[in-house]
Amino acid sequence: MADDGVGFDPSGHGRGFGLTNMANRVAAVGGSFRVDTTPGHGTVVRATFPL
């Protein structure tokens, strides 16, 4: 999933568990999870799963 929004600072500490929970759930089924973001340039979230 990708957007062209404001992005965020990936080194910042969030207050929630949303991305952490997503990464854990993907890992639990043998997949991989990646977030690429840059402030001012949007965000790309990738989740891949084995078939």
PDBQT receptor file of N, H, CA, C and O in Angstrom, charges set to zero:
ATOM      1  N   MET A   1       0.855  -1.134   0.000  1.00  0.00    +0.000 N 
ATOM      2  CA  MET A   1       0.000   0.000   0.000  1.00  0.00    +0.000 C 
ATOM      3  C   MET A   1       0.918   1.219   0.000  1.00  0.00    +0.000 C 
ATOM      4  O   MET A   1       1.947   1.223   0.676  1.00  0.00    +0.000 OA
ATOM      5  N   ALA A   2       0.554   2.238  -0.747  1.00  0.00    +0.000 N 
ATOM      6  H   ALA A   2      -0.282   2.235  -1.297  1.00  0.00    +0.000 HD
ATOM      7  CA  ALA A   2       1.380   3.448  -0.818  1.00  0.00    +0.000 C 
ATOM      8  C   ALA A   2       0.489   4.681  -0.804  1.00  0.00    +0.000 C 
ATOM      9  O   ALA A   2      -0.661   4.649  -1.243  1.00  0.00    +0.000 OA
ATOM     10  N   ASP A   3       1.048   5.759  -0.292  1.00  0.00    +0.000 N 
ATOM     11  H   ASP A   3       1.982   5.785   0.065  1.00  0.00    +0.000 HD
ATOM     12  CA  ASP A   3       0.353   7.039  -0.370  1.00  0.00    +0.000 C 
ATOM     13  C   ASP A   3       1.373   8.140  -0.616  1.00  0.00    +0.000 C 
ATOM     14  O   ASP A   3       2.579   7.936  -0.474  1.00  0.00    +0.000 OA
ATOM     15  N   ASP A   4       0.875   9.290  -0.980  1.00  0.00    +0.000 N 
ATOM     16  H   ASP A   4      -0.104   9.456  -1.095  1.00  0.00    +0.000 HD
ATOM     17  CA  ASP A   4       1.755  10.438  -1.230  1.00  0.00    +0.000 C 
ATOM     18  C   ASP A   4       1.512  11.521  -0.182  1.00  0.00    +0.000 C 
ATOM     19  O   ASP A   4       1.610  12.715  -0.465  1.00  0.00    +0.000 OA
ATOM     20  N   GLY A   5       1.196  11.080   1.026  1.00  0.00    +0.000 N 
ATOM     21  H   GLY A   5       1.116  10.110   1.256  1.00  0.00    +0.000 HD
ATOM     22  CA  GLY A   5       0.909  12.004   2.123  1.00  0.00    +0.000 C 
ATOM     23  C   GLY A   5       2.164  12.599   2.724  1.00  0.00    +0.000 C 
ATOM     24  O   GLY A   5       3.195  12.711   2.061  1.00  0.00    +0.000 OA
ATOM     25  N   VAL A   6       2.067  12.972   3.968  1.00  0.00    +0.000 N 
ATOM     26  H   VAL A   6       1.229  12.881   4.507  1.00  0.00    +0.000 HD
ATOM     27  CA  VAL A   6       3.161  13.678   4.635  1.00  0.00    +0.000 C 
ATOM     28  C   VAL A   6       4.249  12.746   5.151  1.00  0.00    +0.000 C 
ATOM     29  O   VAL A   6       5.312  13.222   5.549  1.00  0.00    +0.000 OA
ATOM     30  N   GLY A   7       4.018  11.424   5.157  1.00  0.00    +0.000 N 
ATOM     31  H   GLY A   7       3.155  11.038   4.833  1.00  0.00    +0.000 HD
ATOM     32  CA  GLY A   7       5.014  10.505   5.694  1.00  0.00    +0.000 C 
ATOM     33  C   GLY A   7       5.216  10.733   7.177  1.00  0.00    +0.000 C 
ATOM     34  O   GLY A   7       4.450  11.461   7.810  1.00  0.00    +0.000 OA
ATOM     35  N   PHE A   8       6.249  10.111   7.735  1.00  0.00    +0.000 N 
ATOM     36  H   PHE A   8       6.871   9.520   7.221  1.00  0.00    +0.000 HD
ATOM     37  CA  PHE A   8       6.565  10.320   9.145  1.00  0.00    +0.000 C 
ATOM     38  C   PHE A   8       8.026   9.982   9.379  1.00  0.00    +0.000 C 
ATOM     39  O   PHE A   8       8.676   9.349   8.548  1.00  0.00    +0.000 OA
ATOM     40  N   ASP A   9       8.524  10.410  10.515  1.00  0.00    +0.000 N 
ATOM     41  H   ASP A   9       7.995  10.925  11.191  1.00  0.00    +0.000 HD
ATOM     42  CA  ASP A   9       9.911  10.148  10.884  1.00  0.00    +0.000 C 
ATOM     43  C   ASP A   9       9.991   8.726  11.438  1.00  0.00    +0.000 C 
ATOM     44  O   ASP A   9       9.473   8.472  12.525  1.00  0.00    +0.000 OA
ATOM     45  N   PRO A  10      10.625   7.789  10.725  1.00  0.00    +0.000 N 
ATOM     46  CA  PRO A  10      10.652   6.403  11.184  1.00  0.00    +0.000 C 
ATOM     47  C   PRO A  10      11.441   6.191  12.470  1.00  0.00    +0.000 C 
ATOM     48  O   PRO A  10      11.275   5.161  13.123  1.00  0.00    +0.000 OA
ATOM     49  N   SER A  11      12.288   7.132  12.848  1.00  0.00    +0.000 N 
ATOM     50  H   SER A  11      12.423   7.969  12.317  1.00  0.00    +0.000 HD
ATOM     51  CA  SER A  11      13.034   6.986  14.097  1.00  0.00    +0.000 C 
ATOM     52  C   SER A  11      12.234   7.480  15.298  1.00  0.00    +0.000 C 
ATOM     53  O   SER A  11      12.633   7.275  16.445  1.00  0.00    +0.000 OA
ATOM     54  N   GLY A  12      11.110   8.130  15.031  1.00  0.00    +0.000 N 
ATOM     55  H   GLY A  12      10.786   8.297  14.099  1.00  0.00    +0.000 HD
ATOM     56  CA  GLY A  12      10.255   8.612  16.115  1.00  0.00    +0.000 C 
ATOM     57  C   GLY A  12       9.560   7.455  16.803  1.00  0.00    +0.000 C 
ATOM     58  O   GLY A  12       9.398   6.382  16.223  1.00  0.00    +0.000 OA
ATOM     59  N   HIS A  13       9.156   7.676  18.026  1.00  0.00    +0.000 N 
ATOM     60  H   HIS A  13       9.288   8.548  18.497  1.00  0.00    +0.000 HD
ATOM     61  CA  HIS A  13       8.485   6.644  18.806  1.00  0.00    +0.000 C 
ATOM     62  C   HIS A  13       6.992   6.918  18.803  1.00  0.00    +0.000 C 
ATOM     63  O   HIS A  13       6.539   7.943  19.312  1.00  0.00    +0.000 OA
ATOM     64  N   GLY A  14       6.229   5.994  18.227  1.00  0.00    +0.000 N 
ATOM     65  H   GLY A  14       6.597   5.161  17.814  1.00  0.00    +0.000 HD
ATOM     66  CA  GLY A  14       4.785   6.132  18.208  1.00  0.00    +0.000 C 
ATOM     67  C   GLY A  14       4.182   5.809  19.558  1.00  0.00    +0.000 C 
ATOM     68  O   GLY A  14       4.844   5.239  20.425  1.00  0.00    +0.000 OA
ATOM     69  N   ARG A  15       2.934   6.174  19.730  1.00  0.00    +0.000 N 
ATOM     70  H   ARG A  15       2.396   6.637  19.025  1.00  0.00    +0.000 HD
ATOM     71  CA  ARG A  15       2.252   5.914  20.995  1.00  0.00    +0.000 C 
ATOM     72  C   ARG A  15       1.415   4.644  20.939  1.00  0.00    +0.000 C 
ATOM     73  O   ARG A  15       0.898   4.192  21.961  1.00  0.00    +0.000 OA
ATOM     74  N   GLY A  16       1.282   4.074  19.758  1.00  0.00    +0.000 N 
ATOM     75  H   GLY A  16       1.701   4.442  18.928  1.00  0.00    +0.000 HD
ATOM     76  CA  GLY A  16       0.424   2.898  19.631  1.00  0.00    +0.000 C 
ATOM     77  C   GLY A  16       1.208   1.657  19.257  1.00  0.00    +0.000 C 
ATOM     78  O   GLY A  16       2.437   1.662  19.196  1.00  0.00    +0.000 OA
ATOM     79  N   PHE A  17       0.462   0.599  19.009  1.00  0.00    +0.000 N 
ATOM     80  H   PHE A  17      -0.537   0.595  19.058  1.00  0.00    +0.000 HD
ATOM     81  CA  PHE A  17       1.069  -0.678  18.661  1.00  0.00    +0.000 C 
ATOM     82  C   PHE A  17       0.662  -1.128  17.265  1.00  0.00    +0.000 C 
ATOM     83  O   PHE A  17       0.910  -2.277  16.898  1.00  0.00    +0.000 OA
ATOM     84  N   GLY A  18       0.051  -0.260  16.486  1.00  0.00    +0.000 N 
ATOM     85  H   GLY A  18      -0.151   0.673  16.784  1.00  0.00    +0.000 HD
ATOM     86  CA  GLY A  18      -0.498  -0.643  15.187  1.00  0.00    +0.000 C 
ATOM     87  C   GLY A  18       0.497  -1.300  14.253  1.00  0.00    +0.000 C 
ATOM     88  O   GLY A  18       0.271  -2.430  13.818  1.00  0.00    +0.000 OA
ATOM     89  N   LEU A  19       1.593  -0.627  13.930  1.00  0.00    +0.000 N 
ATOM     90  H   LEU A  19       1.777   0.290  14.283  1.00  0.00    +0.000 HD
ATOM     91  CA  LEU A  19       2.574  -1.193  13.006  1.00  0.00    +0.000 C 
ATOM     92  C   LEU A  19       3.283  -2.393  13.618  1.00  0.00    +0.000 C 
ATOM     93  O   LEU A  19       3.595  -3.353  12.913  1.00  0.00    +0.000 OA
ATOM     94  N   THR A  20       3.536  -2.351  14.907  1.00  0.00    +0.000 N 
ATOM     95  H   THR A  20       3.282  -1.571  15.480  1.00  0.00    +0.000 HD
ATOM     96  CA  THR A  20       4.166  -3.486  15.580  1.00  0.00    +0.000 C 
ATOM     97  C   THR A  20       3.267  -4.709  15.519  1.00  0.00    +0.000 C 
ATOM     98  O   THR A  20       3.739  -5.808  15.227  1.00  0.00    +0.000 OA
ATOM     99  N   ASN A  21       1.985  -4.537  15.787  1.00  0.00    +0.000 N 
ATOM    100  H   ASN A  21       1.602  -3.645  16.024  1.00  0.00    +0.000 HD
ATOM    101  CA  ASN A  21       1.041  -5.653  15.714  1.00  0.00    +0.000 C 
ATOM    102  C   ASN A  21       0.946  -6.201  14.303  1.00  0.00    +0.000 C 
ATOM    103  O   ASN A  21       0.901  -7.417  14.113  1.00  0.00    +0.000 OA
ATOM    104  N   MET A  22       0.915  -5.327  13.313  1.00  0.00    +0.000 N 
ATOM    105  H   MET A  22       0.952  -4.340  13.467  1.00  0.00    +0.000 HD
ATOM    106  CA  MET A  22       0.868  -5.789  11.925  1.00  0.00    +0.000 C 
ATOM    107  C   MET A  22       2.103  -6.613  11.595  1.00  0.00    +0.000 C 
ATOM    108  O   MET A  22       1.988  -7.683  10.998  1.00  0.00    +0.000 OA
ATOM    109  N   ALA A  23       3.278  -6.133  11.972  1.00  0.00    +0.000 N 
ATOM    110  H   ALA A  23       3.371  -5.263  12.456  1.00  0.00    +0.000 HD
ATOM    111  CA  ALA A  23       4.523  -6.858  11.697  1.00  0.00    +0.000 C 
ATOM    112  C   ALA A  23       4.526  -8.215  12.399  1.00  0.00    +0.000 C 
ATOM    113  O   ALA A  23       4.950  -9.208  11.808  1.00  0.00    +0.000 OA
ATOM    114  N   ASN A  24       4.067  -8.273  13.630  1.00  0.00    +0.000 N 
ATOM    115  H   ASN A  24       3.722  -7.466  14.109  1.00  0.00    +0.000 HD
ATOM    116  CA  ASN A  24       4.027  -9.534  14.369  1.00  0.00    +0.000 C 
ATOM    117  C   ASN A  24       3.070 -10.535  13.736  1.00  0.00    +0.000 C 
ATOM    118  O   ASN A  24       3.377 -11.725  13.678  1.00  0.00    +0.000 OA
ATOM    119  N   ARG A  25       1.941 -10.084  13.273  1.00  0.00    +0.000 N 
ATOM    120  H   ARG A  25       1.692  -9.116  13.320  1.00  0.00    +0.000 HD
ATOM    121  CA  ARG A  25       0.966 -10.983  12.644  1.00  0.00    +0.000 C 
ATOM    122  C   ARG A  25       1.486 -11.526  11.322  1.00  0.00    +0.000 C 
ATOM    123  O   ARG A  25       1.299 -12.702  11.012  1.00  0.00    +0.000 OA
ATOM    124  N   VAL A  26       2.133 -10.677  10.552  1.00  0.00    +0.000 N 
ATOM    125  H   VAL A  26       2.285  -9.721  10.804  1.00  0.00    +0.000 HD
ATOM    126  CA  VAL A  26       2.712 -11.132   9.286  1.00  0.00    +0.000 C 
ATOM    127  C   VAL A  26       3.816 -12.153   9.562  1.00  0.00    +0.000 C 
ATOM    128  O   VAL A  26       3.886 -13.184   8.893  1.00  0.00    +0.000 OA
ATOM    129  N   ALA A  27       4.671 -11.878  10.533  1.00  0.00    +0.000 N 
ATOM    130  H   ALA A  27       4.614 -11.041  11.077  1.00  0.00    +0.000 HD
ATOM    131  CA  ALA A  27       5.759 -12.799  10.879  1.00  0.00    +0.000 C 
ATOM    132  C   ALA A  27       5.217 -14.138  11.387  1.00  0.00    +0.000 C 
ATOM    133  O   ALA A  27       5.826 -15.180  11.145  1.00  0.00    +0.000 OA
ATOM    134  N   ALA A  28       4.095 -14.120  12.081  1.00  0.00    +0.000 N 
ATOM    135  H   ALA A  28       3.601 -13.273  12.278  1.00  0.00    +0.000 HD
ATOM    136  CA  ALA A  28       3.521 -15.344  12.637  1.00  0.00    +0.000 C 
ATOM    137  C   ALA A  28       3.133 -16.351  11.560  1.00  0.00    +0.000 C 
ATOM    138  O   ALA A  28       3.072 -17.551  11.831  1.00  0.00    +0.000 OA
ATOM    139  N   VAL A  29       2.874 -15.882  10.351  1.00  0.00    +0.000 N 
ATOM    140  H   VAL A  29       2.924 -14.908  10.131  1.00  0.00    +0.000 HD
ATOM    141  CA  VAL A  29       2.526 -16.787   9.252  1.00  0.00    +0.000 C 
ATOM    142  C   VAL A  29       3.676 -16.920   8.252  1.00  0.00    +0.000 C 
ATOM    143  O   VAL A  29       3.481 -17.391   7.131  1.00  0.00    +0.000 OA
ATOM    144  N   GLY A  30       4.876 -16.502   8.667  1.00  0.00    +0.000 N 
ATOM    145  H   GLY A  30       5.035 -16.120   9.578  1.00  0.00    +0.000 HD
ATOM    146  CA  GLY A  30       6.060 -16.681   7.835  1.00  0.00    +0.000 C 
ATOM    147  C   GLY A  30       6.279 -15.618   6.784  1.00  0.00    +0.000 C 
ATOM    148  O   GLY A  30       7.054 -15.826   5.851  1.00  0.00    +0.000 OA
ATOM    149  N   GLY A  31       5.618 -14.488   6.912  1.00  0.00    +0.000 N 
ATOM    150  H   GLY A  31       4.988 -14.319   7.670  1.00  0.00    +0.000 HD
ATOM    151  CA  GLY A  31       5.755 -13.419   5.933  1.00  0.00    +0.000 C 
ATOM    152  C   GLY A  31       6.764 -12.369   6.356  1.00  0.00    +0.000 C 
ATOM    153  O   GLY A  31       7.431 -12.498   7.383  1.00  0.00    +0.000 OA
ATOM    154  N   SER A  32       6.861 -11.334   5.547  1.00  0.00    +0.000 N 
ATOM    155  H   SER A  32       6.319 -11.230   4.712  1.00  0.00    +0.000 HD
ATOM    156  CA  SER A  32       7.738 -10.211   5.882  1.00  0.00    +0.000 C 
ATOM    157  C   SER A  32       6.942  -8.919   5.794  1.00  0.00    +0.000 C 
ATOM    158  O   SER A  32       5.969  -8.814   5.046  1.00  0.00    +0.000 OA
ATOM    159  N   PHE A  33       7.373  -7.950   6.567  1.00  0.00    +0.000 N 
ATOM    160  H   PHE A  33       8.163  -8.035   7.174  1.00  0.00    +0.000 HD
ATOM    161  CA  PHE A  33       6.660  -6.680   6.684  1.00  0.00    +0.000 C 
ATOM    162  C   PHE A  33       7.682  -5.565   6.649  1.00  0.00    +0.000 C 
ATOM    163  O   PHE A  33       8.697  -5.621   7.342  1.00  0.00    +0.000 OA
ATOM    164  N   ARG A  34       7.417  -4.555   5.845  1.00  0.00    +0.000 N 
ATOM    165  H   ARG A  34       6.592  -4.509   5.281  1.00  0.00    +0.000 HD
ATOM    166  CA  ARG A  34       8.362  -3.443   5.705  1.00  0.00    +0.000 C 
ATOM    167  C   ARG A  34       7.593  -2.136   5.533  1.00  0.00    +0.000 C 
ATOM    168  O   ARG A  34       6.581  -2.076   4.834  1.00  0.00    +0.000 OA
ATOM    169  N   VAL A  35       8.095  -1.101   6.182  1.00  0.00    +0.000 N 
ATOM    170  H   VAL A  35       8.917  -1.150   6.750  1.00  0.00    +0.000 HD
ATOM    171  CA  VAL A  35       7.536   0.241   6.039  1.00  0.00    +0.000 C 
ATOM    172  C   VAL A  35       8.653   1.156   5.565  1.00  0.00    +0.000 C 
ATOM    173  O   VAL A  35       9.688   1.270   6.221  1.00  0.00    +0.000 OA
ATOM    174  N   ASP A  36       8.446   1.807   4.431  1.00  0.00    +0.000 N 
ATOM    175  H   ASP A  36       7.605   1.715   3.898  1.00  0.00    +0.000 HD
ATOM    176  CA  ASP A  36       9.382   2.804   3.910  1.00  0.00    +0.000 C 
ATOM    177  C   ASP A  36       8.676   4.149   3.936  1.00  0.00    +0.000 C 
ATOM    178  O   ASP A  36       7.615   4.314   3.335  1.00  0.00    +0.000 OA
ATOM    179  N   THR A  37       9.265   5.105   4.631  1.00  0.00    +0.000 N 
ATOM    180  H   THR A  37      10.127   4.972   5.120  1.00  0.00    +0.000 HD
ATOM    181  CA  THR A  37       8.636   6.417   4.747  1.00  0.00    +0.000 C 
ATOM    182  C   THR A  37       9.696   7.494   4.894  1.00  0.00    +0.000 C 
ATOM    183  O   THR A  37      10.776   7.269   5.441  1.00  0.00    +0.000 OA
ATOM    184  N   THR A  38       9.359   8.653   4.395  1.00  0.00    +0.000 N 
ATOM    185  H   THR A  38       8.482   8.836   3.951  1.00  0.00    +0.000 HD
ATOM    186  CA  THR A  38      10.217   9.823   4.523  1.00  0.00    +0.000 C 
ATOM    187  C   THR A  38       9.312  11.016   4.789  1.00  0.00    +0.000 C 
ATOM    188  O   THR A  38       8.342  11.228   4.062  1.00  0.00    +0.000 OA
ATOM    189  N   PRO A  39       9.616  11.799   5.823  1.00  0.00    +0.000 N 
ATOM    190  CA  PRO A  39       8.784  12.975   6.076  1.00  0.00    +0.000 C 
ATOM    191  C   PRO A  39       8.660  13.838   4.817  1.00  0.00    +0.000 C 
ATOM    192  O   PRO A  39       9.659  14.170   4.178  1.00  0.00    +0.000 OA
ATOM    193  N   GLY A  40       7.438  14.189   4.477  1.00  0.00    +0.000 N 
ATOM    194  H   GLY A  40       6.626  13.919   4.996  1.00  0.00    +0.000 HD
ATOM    195  CA  GLY A  40       7.169  15.022   3.316  1.00  0.00    +0.000 C 
ATOM    196  C   GLY A  40       7.054  14.277   2.003  1.00  0.00    +0.000 C 
ATOM    197  O   GLY A  40       6.799  14.891   0.967  1.00  0.00    +0.000 OA
ATOM    198  N   HIS A  41       7.240  12.945   2.023  1.00  0.00    +0.000 N 
ATOM    199  H   HIS A  41       7.447  12.446   2.865  1.00  0.00    +0.000 HD
ATOM    200  CA  HIS A  41       7.243  12.199   0.763  1.00  0.00    +0.000 C 
ATOM    201  C   HIS A  41       6.382  10.945   0.773  1.00  0.00    +0.000 C 
ATOM    202  O   HIS A  41       6.511  10.122  -0.132  1.00  0.00    +0.000 OA
ATOM    203  N   GLY A  42       5.535  10.771   1.731  1.00  0.00    +0.000 N 
ATOM    204  H   GLY A  42       5.430  11.440   2.466  1.00  0.00    +0.000 HD
ATOM    205  CA  GLY A  42       4.637   9.625   1.732  1.00  0.00    +0.000 C 
ATOM    206  C   GLY A  42       5.208   8.388   2.395  1.00  0.00    +0.000 C 
ATOM    207  O   GLY A  42       6.301   8.399   2.961  1.00  0.00    +0.000 OA
ATOM    208  N   THR A  43       4.424   7.311   2.303  1.00  0.00    +0.000 N 
ATOM    209  H   THR A  43       3.536   7.302   1.843  1.00  0.00    +0.000 HD
ATOM    210  CA  THR A  43       4.751   6.059   2.976  1.00  0.00    +0.000 C 
ATOM    211  C   THR A  43       4.376   4.887   2.083  1.00  0.00    +0.000 C 
ATOM    212  O   THR A  43       3.369   4.925   1.377  1.00  0.00    +0.000 OA
ATOM    213  N   VAL A  44       5.202   3.842   2.124  1.00  0.00    +0.000 N 
ATOM    214  H   VAL A  44       6.020   3.811   2.697  1.00  0.00    +0.000 HD
ATOM    215  CA  VAL A  44       4.903   2.581   1.450  1.00  0.00    +0.000 C 
ATOM    216  C   VAL A  44       4.957   1.482   2.506  1.00  0.00    +0.000 C 
ATOM    217  O   VAL A  44       5.941   1.357   3.234  1.00  0.00    +0.000 OA
ATOM    218  N   VAL A  45       3.897   0.693   2.581  1.00  0.00    +0.000 N 
ATOM    219  H   VAL A  45       3.097   0.794   1.989  1.00  0.00    +0.000 HD
ATOM    220  CA  VAL A  45       3.838  -0.447   3.492  1.00  0.00    +0.000 C 
ATOM    221  C   VAL A  45       3.753  -1.701   2.630  1.00  0.00    +0.000 C 
ATOM    222  O   VAL A  45       2.886  -1.812   1.763  1.00  0.00    +0.000 OA
ATOM    223  N   ARG A  46       4.678  -2.660   2.879  1.00  0.00    +0.000 N 
ATOM    224  H   ARG A  46       5.383  -2.569   3.583  1.00  0.00    +0.000 HD
ATOM    225  CA  ARG A  46       4.698  -3.903   2.115  1.00  0.00    +0.000 C 
ATOM    226  C   ARG A  46       4.572  -5.082   3.076  1.00  0.00    +0.000 C 
ATOM    227  O   ARG A  46       5.300  -5.175   4.065  1.00  0.00    +0.000 OA
ATOM    228  N   ALA A  47       3.655  -5.963   2.773  1.00  0.00    +0.000 N 
ATOM    229  H   ALA A  47       3.064  -5.887   1.970  1.00  0.00    +0.000 HD
ATOM    230  CA  ALA A  47       3.534  -7.221   3.504  1.00  0.00    +0.000 C 
ATOM    231  C   ALA A  47       3.539  -8.328   2.463  1.00  0.00    +0.000 C 
ATOM    232  O   ALA A  47       2.751  -8.298   1.517  1.00  0.00    +0.000 OA
ATOM    233  N   THR A  48       4.423  -9.305   2.630  1.00  0.00    +0.000 N 
ATOM    234  H   THR A  48       5.063  -9.329   3.398  1.00  0.00    +0.000 HD
ATOM    235  CA  THR A  48       4.471 -10.445   1.720  1.00  0.00    +0.000 C 
ATOM    236  C   THR A  48       4.215 -11.709   2.523  1.00  0.00    +0.000 C 
ATOM    237  O   THR A  48       4.611 -11.826   3.682  1.00  0.00    +0.000 OA
ATOM    238  N   PHE A  49       3.541 -12.654   1.872  1.00  0.00    +0.000 N 
ATOM    239  H   PHE A  49       3.220 -12.559   0.930  1.00  0.00    +0.000 HD
ATOM    240  CA  PHE A  49       3.148 -13.889   2.531  1.00  0.00    +0.000 C 
ATOM    241  C   PHE A  49       3.530 -15.081   1.667  1.00  0.00    +0.000 C 
ATOM    242  O   PHE A  49       3.425 -15.012   0.442  1.00  0.00    +0.000 OA
ATOM    243  N   PRO A  50       3.972 -16.175   2.284  1.00  0.00    +0.000 N 
ATOM    244  CA  PRO A  50       4.246 -17.381   1.507  1.00  0.00    +0.000 C 
ATOM    245  C   PRO A  50       2.930 -18.021   1.048  1.00  0.00    +0.000 C 
ATOM    246  O   PRO A  50       1.921 -17.971   1.753  1.00  0.00    +0.000 OA
ATOM    247  N   LEU A  51       2.961 -18.608  -0.114  1.00  0.00    +0.000 N 
ATOM    248  H   LEU A  51       3.780 -18.648  -0.686  1.00  0.00    +0.000 HD
ATOM    249  CA  LEU A  51       1.763 -19.297  -0.626  1.00  0.00    +0.000 C 
ATOM    250  C   LEU A  51       1.923 -20.793  -0.519  1.00  0.00    +0.000 C 
ATOM    251  O   LEU A  51       1.021 -21.539  -0.899  1.00  0.00    +0.000 OA
TER     252      LEU A  51
